[in-house]
């Protein structure tokens, strides 16, 4: 089940973290246990009391969902990993929005698919960089954490 973890929002406003990060550190709760954060990675908020890389169950014989990856939104992730809501295990999910930059189109560089894990979504990526994709305006990098007893 998804559980609330107020530290994600509260600690994302840490003044030191805001000074050293080039991204916005504002975090907001999307729904219970799901947080959109303004930076990549939130393990500093969930180091204590959480498994950083929990083992998630196989969906079927061909597919496996990892504890981090890319999706179009939380709905995609919940559709392929319903155990996040139905299991007695306790989870927190963080999402970082990545928006396509049209000014960088065709120039190389920018956010690349292969560095962030499996893609779960409605599109078929065809380019190395998000900025070069047609029809994909934004994606979310997700990470699933499991609360330890």
Secondary structure by P-SEA (a helix, b strand, c coil): ccccccccccccccaaaaaacccccbbbbccccbbbbccccccccccccccccccccccccccccccccccccaaaaaaaccccccccccbbbbbbbbbbbcccccccccccccccccccccccccccccccccccccccbbbbbbbcc
